């Protein structure tokens, strides 16, 4: 009897991360329906909510030791819908439709590059570094577009009519390129710095949360935009300098 109870409990725990993944998929589907109806703010909020559930399912799976190949594949399929199809449709209907084929191909490119990014991540997940992502994660790309929709309340009408469509088109192409690039983006998975100074990091987290909560539409887009900029800066300057330093040290050792 106890063995049957333990087995049932294990099955229920095993289902929990998959249920969270399914919730992320459902919210993404809900956002898609709102995008088709023209409610782009609601669609953007759904993308952000899907991102929250997408982060929770992986955390729960690791905490309960219920990771599985099935869960990995289900998570990728849900991510493709919630962070690939939904933002592509949203941004096309919201700002790119007037560009005709160019806008249509930009939306398709975003979705296709997101699918390629997910496929590459699944292949390299076991061997890649946990400290950095190779290429921009598709949830970050989708949330950037979602927060852009929310950010537009701060833009004047003249910018909305002239600059926003062109800026959105350029942003979609940039995000698509970064997803399939080899640019390194910080993953926030290694918590050594957090555990070394837990109190200071807790105070910093509270301050950041308070700032974002005070102006979520303004600071949300700025934070994601800053994260996108951090990838090329880190790859081009810090990694290149580190590589040159290692090469210089190795040449000195050979000469010595």
Secondary structure as UniProt FT lines:
FT   HELIX           2..37
FT   HELIX           40..63
FT   TURN            64..65
FT   HELIX           69..80
FT   HELIX           81..85
FT   HELIX           86..91
FT   HELIX           92..96
FT   HELIX           97..99
FT   HELIX           101..124
FT   TURN            125..127
FT   STRAND          132..134
FT   HELIX           138..151
FT   HELIX           152..154
FT   HELIX           157..180
FT   STRAND          184..186
FT   HELIX           192..196
FT   HELIX           198..214
FT   HELIX           216..233
FT   HELIX           234..239
FT   HELIX           240..255
//
